[in-house]
Amino acid sequence: MPEQLRDLFTETSARQLALMLTRVAFIIAGAIATNFLLRRGIRQIWLAFIHRLQGDRSDAELEKQATTIAGVLQRTTTILIYALAVFMALRELGFDIAPLIAGAGVAGLAIGFGAQNLVRDVISGFFLLIENQIRVNDSVIINDTPGMVEEINLRTTVLRDAEGTVHVFPNGAITKLANRTQGFSYYVFSLPISYKDDPDQAVALLKQTAAEVAAEDPFRQYVLSDLEMWGLDSLGETHVVIKGRIKTLPGKQWDVGREINRRLKPRLDAAEFQLPARGLRRLEMAAVPAAGDAAAASITPAMLRTAVREVLEEMQGRDDAESRTAPRS
C-alpha cells in the first residue's frame, strides 16, 4: 500500500492530483448530503406508504410503525451509502477495487455459513418489522420480561423495564412475544368486597366513576368505549370478586384505570364497604383485635388458616421476584 501511494504521487502531476482530490471531496460531500436527505425523507415516505395501505388504523399506530421501520432503513441506508462512497473514493485514487469487492463477497459467504445465528436473527428481525408485531415505544412482554421497546434493529430488540434495566434480545431468540399496546388496550378491574356488601351497589359505583372519568379531559380522548361489566366473577372464602374492563387507546389503559381507582376508593369508604384484609393484615387483626372491631372478633380458624396461606404465598412471591432480579455472577 505505501508503494502504491508513492507511485501515485510521483507519477501524477500536481494538477491531476488536485483534480483527483477534488473528485474525492465531492464524493464524500455527496455521500453526506445524500445520507442527510434520505434520512429525512425515508420516514415521511414510509408513513405515506403505510397510510395508503392501512388507512383504517389510527394516526398514532401508523406513526409508531413508521418510526420503527424508518429507523432500521435509515441505519441500513447510512451503511450502504458510506460503503459505496469509500469504494468510489478508492477508485478515484487509483486503487483496484475489484479484489476488495470480490473479497467482501467471499467474506459475506463465509459469514453466512459460519454465523448461522446471526443470519437467523436478521431474518427474524425482518419479519418482526414487516409483520408489524412490535414497534418502538410499545409495551411488550418478551420471553416473560416486561418493558418498553426502546429500539428495534435487524439483529436485536432493546427493551427497558420499569426499573430502568435494559434488556437486549437477539431477534432469533424471541420465543414468546406479547404486545400490550397493539391496536387498543383494556384495563381490567378486579374489585373484592365482603359477603355482607351489596354487589349491585358496588357495580353502580364503579360504573358511575368510570362514566365520570370518561367524560372529562384528558381521559375522554383515551377511552374508546364504556365500562363493560362482567359481574360477580368468583366466590372466595372471605370475599367475592367483581370484574369488568374498559377499552382505551394503546398504552393509556393504566392512566384511565388508576384515575378510576383513585376516585372509587373514597366512594367505597363513604358507602361503608368492607374491603377484605389479606395476608399479614389479617393476622394482625386476629392476634390483636381492636376494641369494638367486629370484623376482627369474627375471624374464624378457617379464616386464620387462609391468612397464613396468603402470607406464605406472598413470601414465596417476593423470594421468586428477588431471585429473578438478583445480579448473576
C-alpha atoms as a printed R data frame, in Angstrom:
    type eleno elety resid chain resno       x       y       z
1   ATOM     1    CA   MET     A     1   0.000   0.000   0.000
2   ATOM     2    CA   PRO     A     2   2.750   2.618   0.764
3   ATOM     3    CA   GLU     A     3   4.466   1.789  -2.555
4   ATOM     4    CA   GLN     A     4   1.209   2.363  -4.428
5   ATOM     5    CA   LEU     A     5   0.790   5.768  -2.758
6   ATOM     6    CA   ARG     A     6   4.394   6.692  -3.559
7   ATOM     7    CA   ASP     A     7   3.947   5.685  -7.171
8   ATOM     8    CA   LEU     A     8   0.704   7.644  -7.281
9   ATOM     9    CA   PHE     A     9   2.293  10.863  -6.080
10  ATOM    10    CA   THR     A    10   5.414  10.534  -8.208
11  ATOM    11    CA   GLU     A    11   3.704   9.635 -11.472
12  ATOM    12    CA   THR     A    12   0.796  12.049 -11.206
13  ATOM    13    CA   SER     A    13   1.210  15.727 -11.815
14  ATOM    14    CA   ALA     A    14   0.109  18.235  -9.188
15  ATOM    15    CA   ARG     A    15  -2.818  19.295 -11.356
16  ATOM    16    CA   GLN     A    16  -4.061  15.747 -11.793
17  ATOM    17    CA   LEU     A    17  -3.647  15.145  -8.063
18  ATOM    18    CA   ALA     A    18  -5.681  18.256  -7.297
19  ATOM    19    CA   LEU     A    19  -8.454  17.094  -9.627
20  ATOM    20    CA   MET     A    20  -8.367  13.646  -8.056
21  ATOM    21    CA   LEU     A    21  -8.648  15.009  -4.515
22  ATOM    22    CA   THR     A    22 -11.406  17.343  -5.632
23  ATOM    23    CA   ARG     A    23 -13.418  14.416  -7.014
24  ATOM    24    CA   VAL     A    24 -12.869  12.509  -3.764
25  ATOM    25    CA   ALA     A    25 -14.068  15.538  -1.798
26  ATOM    26    CA   PHE     A    26 -17.186  15.751  -3.991
27  ATOM    27    CA   ILE     A    27 -17.827  12.039  -3.430
28  ATOM    28    CA   ILE     A    28 -17.610  12.462   0.349
29  ATOM    29    CA   ALA     A    29 -19.763  15.607   0.299
30  ATOM    30    CA   GLY     A    30 -22.289  13.884  -1.957
31  ATOM    31    CA   ALA     A    31 -22.447  10.893   0.369
32  ATOM    32    CA   ILE     A    32 -23.059  13.133   3.394
33  ATOM    33    CA   ALA     A    33 -25.739  15.163   1.603
34  ATOM    34    CA   THR     A    34 -27.452  12.067   0.172
35  ATOM    35    CA   ASN     A    35 -27.488  10.386   3.564
36  ATOM    36    CA   PHE     A    36 -28.912  13.535   5.196
37  ATOM    37    CA   LEU     A    37 -31.701  13.880   2.637
38  ATOM    38    CA   LEU     A    38 -32.601  10.183   2.689
39  ATOM    39    CA   ARG     A    39 -32.721  10.059   6.494
40  ATOM    40    CA   ARG     A    40 -35.138  12.980   6.485
41  ATOM    41    CA   GLY     A    41 -37.258  11.632   3.649
42  ATOM    42    CA   ILE     A    42 -37.443   7.911   4.471
43  ATOM    43    CA   ARG     A    43 -39.759   8.373   7.434
44  ATOM    44    CA   GLN     A    44 -42.210  10.602   5.575
45  ATOM    45    CA   ILE     A    45 -42.196   8.370   2.503
46  ATOM    46    CA   TRP     A    46 -42.796   5.246   4.577
47  ATOM    47    CA   LEU     A    47 -45.525   6.953   6.624
48  ATOM    48    CA   ALA     A    48 -47.344   7.960   3.440
49  ATOM    49    CA   PHE     A    49 -46.918   4.442   2.039
50  ATOM    50    CA   ILE     A    50 -48.371   2.588   5.024
51  ATOM    51    CA   HIS     A    51 -51.100   5.212   5.434
52  ATOM    52    CA   ARG     A    52 -52.278   4.389   1.928
53  ATOM    53    CA   LEU     A    53 -52.141   0.639   2.557
54  ATOM    54    CA   GLN     A    54 -53.589   0.691   6.097
55  ATOM    55    CA   GLY     A    55 -55.611   3.883   6.244
56  ATOM    56    CA   ASP     A    56 -58.165   2.397   8.667
57  ATOM    57    CA   ARG     A    57 -55.652   2.417  11.550
58  ATOM    58    CA   SER     A    58 -55.177   5.384  13.902
59  ATOM    59    CA   ASP     A    59 -52.542   8.027  13.232
60  ATOM    60    CA   ALA     A    60 -50.703   7.076  16.432
61  ATOM    61    CA   GLU     A    61 -50.418   3.451  15.308
62  ATOM    62    CA   LEU     A    62 -49.164   4.456  11.849
63  ATOM    63    CA   GLU     A    63 -46.697   6.878  13.449
64  ATOM    64    CA   LYS     A    64 -45.267   4.102  15.619
65  ATOM    65    CA   GLN     A    65 -44.813   1.736  12.692
66  ATOM    66    CA   ALA     A    66 -43.264   4.452  10.511
67  ATOM    67    CA   THR     A    67 -40.825   5.444  13.270
68  ATOM    68    CA   THR     A    68 -39.764   1.828  13.849
69  ATOM    69    CA   ILE     A    69 -39.208   0.820  10.226
70  ATOM    70    CA   ALA     A    70 -37.733   4.184   9.242
71  ATOM    71    CA   GLY     A    71 -35.120   3.838  11.988
72  ATOM    72    CA   VAL     A    72 -33.948   0.496  10.595
73  ATOM    73    CA   LEU     A    73 -33.975   1.755   6.998
74  ATOM    74    CA   GLN     A    74 -32.038   4.878   7.959
75  ATOM    75    CA   ARG     A    75 -29.276   2.892   9.643
76  ATOM    76    CA   THR     A    76 -29.075   0.436   6.740
77  ATOM    77    CA   THR     A    77 -29.033   3.232   4.159
78  ATOM    78    CA   THR     A    78 -26.260   5.072   6.005
79  ATOM    79    CA   ILE     A    79 -24.020   1.988   5.969
80  ATOM    80    CA   LEU     A    80 -24.639   1.352   2.265
81  ATOM    81    CA   ILE     A    81 -24.067   4.977   1.239
82  ATOM    82    CA   TYR     A    82 -20.778   5.356   3.098
83  ATOM    83    CA   ALA     A    83 -19.531   1.951   1.956
84  ATOM    84    CA   LEU     A    84 -20.236   2.925  -1.653
85  ATOM    85    CA   ALA     A    85 -18.524   6.294  -1.109
86  ATOM    86    CA   VAL     A    86 -15.399   4.582   0.231
87  ATOM    87    CA   PHE     A    87 -15.202   2.298  -2.817
88  ATOM    88    CA   MET     A    88 -15.694   5.231  -5.204
89  ATOM    89    CA   ALA     A    89 -13.027   7.288  -3.420
90  ATOM    90    CA   LEU     A    90 -10.540   4.426  -3.559
91  ATOM    91    CA   ARG     A    91 -11.225   4.032  -7.277
92  ATOM    92    CA   GLU     A    92 -10.615   7.737  -7.870
93  ATOM    93    CA   LEU     A    93  -7.269   7.417  -6.059
94  ATOM    94    CA   GLY     A    94  -6.239   4.722  -8.495
95  ATOM    95    CA   PHE     A    95  -6.779   1.624  -6.416
96  ATOM    96    CA   ASP     A    96  -8.168  -1.521  -7.994
97  ATOM    97    CA   ILE     A    97 -11.372  -2.157  -6.049
98  ATOM    98    CA   ALA     A    98 -12.294  -5.386  -7.861
99  ATOM    99    CA   PRO     A    99 -10.328  -7.555  -5.377
100 ATOM   100    CA   LEU     A   100 -11.963  -5.680  -2.492
101 ATOM   101    CA   ILE     A   101 -15.448  -6.344  -3.851
102 ATOM   102    CA   ALA     A   102 -14.599  -9.987  -4.503
103 ATOM   103    CA   GLY     A   103 -13.119 -10.302  -1.016
104 ATOM   104    CA   ALA     A   104 -16.239  -8.755   0.505
105 ATOM   105    CA   GLY     A   105 -18.376 -11.296  -1.348
106 ATOM   106    CA   VAL     A   106 -16.256 -14.202  -0.122
107 ATOM   107    CA   ALA     A   107 -16.306 -12.809   3.425
108 ATOM   108    CA   GLY     A   108 -20.078 -12.474   3.267
109 ATOM   109    CA   LEU     A   109 -20.405 -16.062   2.111
110 ATOM   110    CA   ALA     A   110 -18.140 -17.270   4.915
111 ATOM   111    CA   ILE     A   111 -20.114 -15.282   7.482
112 ATOM   112    CA   GLY     A   112 -23.337 -16.745   6.119
113 ATOM   113    CA   PHE     A   113 -22.079 -20.286   6.689
114 ATOM   114    CA   GLY     A   114 -20.235 -19.642   9.948
115 ATOM   115    CA   ALA     A   115 -22.674 -17.284  11.684
116 ATOM   116    CA   GLN     A   116 -25.982 -19.041  11.254
117 ATOM   117    CA   ASN     A   117 -27.349 -17.474  14.434
118 ATOM   118    CA   LEU     A   118 -26.624 -14.020  13.010
119 ATOM   119    CA   VAL     A   119 -28.491 -14.868   9.810
120 ATOM   120    CA   ARG     A   120 -31.389 -16.252  11.870
121 ATOM   121    CA   ASP     A   121 -31.513 -13.059  13.960
122 ATOM   122    CA   VAL     A   122 -31.572 -10.843  10.856
123 ATOM   123    CA   ILE     A   123 -34.314 -12.864   9.170
124 ATOM   124    CA   SER     A   124 -36.390 -12.879  12.364
125 ATOM   125    CA   GLY     A   125 -35.922  -9.124  12.735
126 ATOM   126    CA   PHE     A   126 -37.028  -8.585   9.155
127 ATOM   127    CA   PHE     A   127 -40.307 -10.430   9.778
128 ATOM   128    CA   LEU     A   128 -40.818  -8.619  13.101
129 ATOM   129    CA   LEU     A   129 -40.803  -5.363  11.170
130 ATOM   130    CA   ILE     A   130 -42.753  -6.436   8.107
131 ATOM   131    CA   GLU     A   131 -45.496  -8.152  10.119
132 ATOM   132    CA   ASN     A   132 -45.719  -5.137  12.458
133 ATOM   133    CA   GLN     A   133 -45.513  -7.332  15.550
134 ATOM   134    CA   ILE     A   134 -43.853  -4.685  17.742
135 ATOM   135    CA   ARG     A   135 -42.919  -1.032  17.344
136 ATOM   136    CA   VAL     A   136 -40.762   1.461  19.197
137 ATOM   137    CA   ASN     A   137 -42.497   2.652  22.429
138 ATOM   138    CA   ASP     A   138 -44.741  -0.440  22.588
139 ATOM   139    CA   SER     A   139 -45.302  -2.025  25.999
140 ATOM   140    CA   VAL     A   140 -44.470  -5.697  25.480
141 ATOM   141    CA   ILE     A   141 -43.506  -8.911  27.251
142 ATOM   142    CA   ILE     A   142 -40.618 -10.717  25.542
143 ATOM   143    CA   ASN     A   143 -39.670 -14.145  26.880
144 ATOM   144    CA   ASP     A   144 -41.511 -13.324  30.158
145 ATOM   145    CA   THR     A   145 -39.664  -9.978  30.518
146 ATOM   146    CA   PRO     A   146 -41.984  -6.923  30.503
147 ATOM   147    CA   GLY     A   147 -40.853  -3.497  29.386
148 ATOM   148    CA   MET     A   148 -40.958  -0.702  26.833
149 ATOM   149    CA   VAL     A   149 -39.421  -1.165  23.379
150 ATOM   150    CA   GLU     A   150 -36.622   1.371  23.001
151 ATOM   151    CA   GLU     A   151 -35.007   0.192  19.783
152 ATOM   152    CA   ILE     A   152 -35.545  -2.423  17.084
153 ATOM   153    CA   ASN     A   153 -32.696  -3.476  14.792
154 ATOM   154    CA   LEU     A   154 -32.491  -6.235  12.240
155 ATOM   155    CA   ARG     A   155 -30.429  -8.288  14.702
156 ATOM   156    CA   THR     A   156 -31.620  -7.250  18.180
157 ATOM   157    CA   THR     A   157 -34.546  -5.749  20.069
158 ATOM   158    CA   VAL     A   158 -33.833  -3.465  23.049
159 ATOM   159    CA   LEU     A   159 -36.263  -3.434  25.972
160 ATOM   160    CA   ARG     A   160 -36.235  -1.236  29.108
161 ATOM   161    CA   ASP     A   161 -38.200  -2.440  32.144
162 ATOM   162    CA   ALA     A   162 -39.905  -0.409  34.897
163 ATOM   163    CA   GLU     A   163 -36.694  -0.249  36.954
164 ATOM   164    CA   GLY     A   164 -34.727   1.177  34.029
165 ATOM   165    CA   THR     A   165 -32.823  -2.034  33.283
166 ATOM   166    CA   VAL     A   166 -32.042  -2.513  29.599
167 ATOM   167    CA   HIS     A   167 -32.644  -5.980  28.129
168 ATOM   168    CA   VAL     A   168 -31.217  -6.870  24.698
169 ATOM   169    CA   PHE     A   169 -32.801  -9.817  22.895
170 ATOM   170    CA   PRO     A   170 -31.419 -11.362  19.694
171 ATOM   171    CA   ASN     A   171 -34.417 -11.443  17.374
172 ATOM   172    CA   GLY     A   172 -33.882 -15.127  16.622
173 ATOM   173    CA   ALA     A   173 -34.082 -15.946  20.349
174 ATOM   174    CA   ILE     A   174 -37.532 -14.383  20.857
175 ATOM   175    CA   THR     A   175 -39.832 -17.329  21.509
176 ATOM   176    CA   LYS     A   176 -42.670 -15.561  23.375
177 ATOM   177    CA   LEU     A   177 -43.949 -12.128  22.492
178 ATOM   178    CA   ALA     A   178 -46.978 -10.325  23.961
179 ATOM   179    CA   ASN     A   179 -47.788  -6.777  22.814
180 ATOM   180    CA   ARG     A   180 -49.972  -4.862  25.287
181 ATOM   181    CA   THR     A   181 -50.320  -1.767  23.094
182 ATOM   182    CA   GLN     A   182 -51.364  -3.126  19.699
183 ATOM   183    CA   GLY     A   183 -54.491  -1.541  18.220
184 ATOM   184    CA   PHE     A   184 -56.280  -0.981  21.549
185 ATOM   185    CA   SER     A   185 -55.970  -1.947  25.207
186 ATOM   186    CA   TYR     A   186 -58.188  -2.934  28.145
187 ATOM   187    CA   TYR     A   187 -57.874  -2.115  31.817
188 ATOM   188    CA   VAL     A   188 -59.364  -4.975  33.844
189 ATOM   189    CA   PHE     A   189 -60.960  -4.143  37.194
190 ATOM   190    CA   SER     A   190 -60.928  -6.758  39.952
191 ATOM   191    CA   LEU     A   191 -62.903  -5.443  42.930
192 ATOM   192    CA   PRO     A   192 -63.037  -7.668  46.048
193 ATOM   193    CA   ILE     A   193 -65.858  -6.982  48.512
194 ATOM   194    CA   SER     A   194 -67.112  -8.835  51.568
195 ATOM   195    CA   TYR     A   195 -70.115 -11.149  51.560
196 ATOM   196    CA   LYS     A   196 -72.059  -8.602  53.616
197 ATOM   197    CA   ASP     A   197 -71.768  -5.871  50.987
198 ATOM   198    CA   ASP     A   198 -74.181  -5.329  48.108
199 ATOM   199    CA   PRO     A   199 -72.519  -6.258  44.771
200 ATOM   200    CA   ASP     A   200 -75.112  -4.298  42.781
201 ATOM   201    CA   GLN     A   201 -74.205  -1.139  44.697
202 ATOM   202    CA   ALA     A   202 -70.506  -1.773  44.061
203 ATOM   203    CA   VAL     A   203 -71.165  -2.213  40.342
204 ATOM   204    CA   ALA     A   204 -73.189   1.013  40.288
205 ATOM   205    CA   LEU     A   205 -70.396   2.954  41.989
206 ATOM   206    CA   LEU     A   206 -67.817   1.558  39.568
207 ATOM   207    CA   LYS     A   207 -69.979   2.413  36.536
208 ATOM   208    CA   GLN     A   208 -70.647   5.911  37.832
209 ATOM   209    CA   THR     A   209 -66.957   6.586  38.480
210 ATOM   210    CA   ALA     A   210 -65.913   5.217  35.084
211 ATOM   211    CA   ALA     A   211 -68.515   7.342  33.293
212 ATOM   212    CA   GLU     A   212 -67.304  10.499  35.065
213 ATOM   213    CA   VAL     A   213 -63.681   9.838  34.188
214 ATOM   214    CA   ALA     A   214 -64.537   9.072  30.544
215 ATOM   215    CA   ALA     A   215 -66.397  12.395  30.265
216 ATOM   216    CA   GLU     A   216 -63.505  14.562  31.451
217 ATOM   217    CA   ASP     A   217 -60.299  15.722  29.791
218 ATOM   218    CA   PRO     A   218 -57.821  14.311  29.059
219 ATOM   219    CA   PHE     A   219 -59.357  10.886  29.661
220 ATOM   220    CA   ARG     A   220 -62.186  11.333  27.162
221 ATOM   221    CA   GLN     A   221 -59.540  11.173  24.422
222 ATOM   222    CA   TYR     A   222 -58.230   7.866  25.793
223 ATOM   223    CA   VAL     A   223 -61.474   5.935  26.397
224 ATOM   224    CA   LEU     A   224 -62.845   4.078  23.359
225 ATOM   225    CA   SER     A   225 -65.964   2.529  24.890
226 ATOM   226    CA   ASP     A   226 -67.992   2.441  28.098
227 ATOM   227    CA   LEU     A   227 -67.174   0.219  31.045
228 ATOM   228    CA   GLU     A   228 -68.008  -3.413  30.328
229 ATOM   229    CA   MET     A   229 -69.075  -5.256  33.481
230 ATOM   230    CA   TRP     A   230 -68.541  -8.999  33.718
231 ATOM   231    CA   GLY     A   231 -70.380  -9.251  37.025
232 ATOM   232    CA   LEU     A   232 -69.633 -11.439  40.035
233 ATOM   233    CA   ASP     A   233 -66.579 -13.349  38.867
234 ATOM   234    CA   SER     A   234 -65.727 -15.573  41.827
235 ATOM   235    CA   LEU     A   235 -66.802 -16.552  45.349
236 ATOM   236    CA   GLY     A   236 -63.824 -16.826  47.705
237 ATOM   237    CA   GLU     A   237 -63.575 -17.988  51.301
238 ATOM   238    CA   THR     A   238 -63.736 -14.456  52.701
239 ATOM   239    CA   HIS     A   239 -64.890 -12.235  49.821
240 ATOM   240    CA   VAL     A   240 -66.423 -12.084  46.377
241 ATOM   241    CA   VAL     A   241 -64.769 -10.550  43.304
242 ATOM   242    CA   ILE     A   242 -66.480  -8.246  40.809
243 ATOM   243    CA   LYS     A   243 -64.766  -7.850  37.448
244 ATOM   244    CA   GLY     A   244 -65.091  -5.596  34.448
245 ATOM   245    CA   ARG     A   245 -62.971  -3.820  31.863
246 ATOM   246    CA   ILE     A   246 -62.759  -0.572  29.938
247 ATOM   247    CA   LYS     A   247 -61.379  -0.165  26.412
248 ATOM   248    CA   THR     A   248 -58.771   2.533  25.784
249 ATOM   249    CA   LEU     A   249 -56.176   3.706  23.311
250 ATOM   250    CA   PRO     A   250 -52.994   1.601  23.296
251 ATOM   251    CA   GLY     A   251 -50.857   2.321  26.355
252 ATOM   252    CA   LYS     A   252 -53.473   4.528  28.045
253 ATOM   253    CA   GLN     A   253 -55.230   1.764  29.989
254 ATOM   254    CA   TRP     A   254 -53.108   2.332  33.082
255 ATOM   255    CA   ASP     A   255 -53.762   6.096  33.166
256 ATOM   256    CA   VAL     A   256 -57.514   5.556  32.912
257 ATOM   257    CA   GLY     A   257 -57.609   2.644  35.357
258 ATOM   258    CA   ARG     A   258 -55.551   4.422  38.025
259 ATOM   259    CA   GLU     A   259 -57.745   7.502  37.860
260 ATOM   260    CA   ILE     A   260 -60.907   5.415  38.225
261 ATOM   261    CA   ASN     A   261 -59.399   3.556  41.195
262 ATOM   262    CA   ARG     A   262 -58.363   6.832  42.818
263 ATOM   263    CA   ARG     A   263 -61.892   8.188  42.653
264 ATOM   264    CA   LEU     A   264 -63.573   4.893  43.512
265 ATOM   265    CA   LYS     A   265 -61.742   4.279  46.809
266 ATOM   266    CA   PRO     A   266 -63.273   7.190  48.824
267 ATOM   267    CA   ARG     A   267 -66.727   6.365  47.446
268 ATOM   268    CA   LEU     A   268 -66.448   2.787  48.679
269 ATOM   269    CA   ASP     A   269 -65.315   4.093  52.059
270 ATOM   270    CA   ALA     A   270 -68.258   6.509  52.205
271 ATOM   271    CA   ALA     A   271 -70.648   3.652  51.382
272 ATOM   272    CA   GLU     A   272 -69.037   1.627  54.242
273 ATOM   273    CA   PHE     A   273 -67.839  -1.211  52.047
274 ATOM   274    CA   GLN     A   274 -65.644  -3.654  53.938
275 ATOM   275    CA   LEU     A   275 -62.747  -4.347  51.597
276 ATOM   276    CA   PRO     A   276 -61.268  -7.682  52.718
277 ATOM   277    CA   ALA     A   277 -57.974  -7.761  54.591
278 ATOM   278    CA   ARG     A   278 -55.279 -10.046  53.250
279 ATOM   279    CA   GLY     A   279 -52.154 -11.737  54.492
280 ATOM   280    CA   LEU     A   280 -50.264 -10.033  57.300
281 ATOM   281    CA   ARG     A   281 -53.035  -7.528  57.979
282 ATOM   282    CA   ARG     A   282 -55.486 -10.330  58.682
283 ATOM   283    CA   LEU     A   283 -53.010 -11.997  61.040
284 ATOM   284    CA   GLU     A   284 -52.560  -8.693  62.885
285 ATOM   285    CA   MET     A   285 -56.333  -8.365  63.291
286 ATOM   286    CA   ALA     A   286 -56.602 -11.889  64.632
287 ATOM   287    CA   ALA     A   287 -53.663 -11.559  67.020
288 ATOM   288    CA   VAL     A   288 -54.573  -8.149  68.468
289 ATOM   289    CA   PRO     A   289 -58.296  -7.450  67.986
290 ATOM   290    CA   ALA     A   290 -59.163  -3.817  68.418
291 ATOM   291    CA   ALA     A   291 -61.822  -2.888  70.905
292 ATOM   292    CA   GLY     A   292 -65.218  -2.962  69.264
293 ATOM   293    CA   ASP     A   293 -63.749  -4.267  65.994
294 ATOM   294    CA   ALA     A   294 -66.469  -6.658  64.878
295 ATOM   295    CA   ALA     A   295 -64.526  -7.765  61.794
296 ATOM   296    CA   ALA     A   296 -61.536  -8.855  63.889
297 ATOM   297    CA   ALA     A   297 -63.708 -10.514  66.541
298 ATOM   298    CA   SER     A   298 -65.490 -12.593  63.899
299 ATOM   299    CA   ILE     A   299 -62.329 -14.208  62.493
300 ATOM   300    CA   THR     A   300 -62.647 -17.983  62.496
301 ATOM   301    CA   PRO     A   301 -59.914 -20.664  62.426
302 ATOM   302    CA   ALA     A   302 -60.616 -21.247  58.734
303 ATOM   303    CA   MET     A   303 -60.050 -17.555  58.014
304 ATOM   304    CA   LEU     A   304 -56.837 -17.657  60.033
305 ATOM   305    CA   ARG     A   305 -55.586 -20.634  58.011
306 ATOM   306    CA   THR     A   306 -56.390 -18.710  54.831
307 ATOM   307    CA   ALA     A   307 -54.418 -15.727  56.114
308 ATOM   308    CA   VAL     A   308 -51.401 -17.905  56.924
309 ATOM   309    CA   ARG     A   309 -51.548 -19.423  53.441
310 ATOM   310    CA   GLU     A   310 -51.692 -15.959  51.873
311 ATOM   311    CA   VAL     A   311 -48.677 -14.825  53.907
312 ATOM   312    CA   LEU     A   312 -46.692 -17.837  52.722
313 ATOM   313    CA   GLU     A   313 -47.721 -17.149  49.124
314 ATOM   314    CA   GLU     A   314 -46.659 -13.512  49.455
315 ATOM   315    CA   MET     A   315 -43.294 -14.519  50.908
316 ATOM   316    CA   GLN     A   316 -42.783 -17.067  48.124
317 ATOM   317    CA   GLY     A   317 -43.699 -14.450  45.525
318 ATOM   318    CA   ARG     A   318 -41.141 -11.987  46.969
319 ATOM   319    CA   ASP     A   319 -38.450 -14.665  47.022
320 ATOM   320    CA   ASP     A   320 -39.164 -15.550  43.390
321 ATOM   321    CA   ALA     A   321 -39.056 -11.883  42.381
322 ATOM   322    CA   GLU     A   322 -35.743 -11.343  44.186
323 ATOM   323    CA   SER     A   323 -34.222 -14.429  42.562
324 ATOM   324    CA   ARG     A   324 -35.242 -13.161  39.119
325 ATOM   325    CA   THR     A   325 -33.831  -9.650  39.657
326 ATOM   326    CA   ALA     A   326 -30.692 -10.580  41.614
327 ATOM   327    CA   PRO     A   327 -27.456  -9.992  39.636
328 ATOM   328    CA   ARG     A   328 -25.722 -13.136  38.467
329 ATOM   329    CA   SER     A   329 -22.023 -13.559  38.978
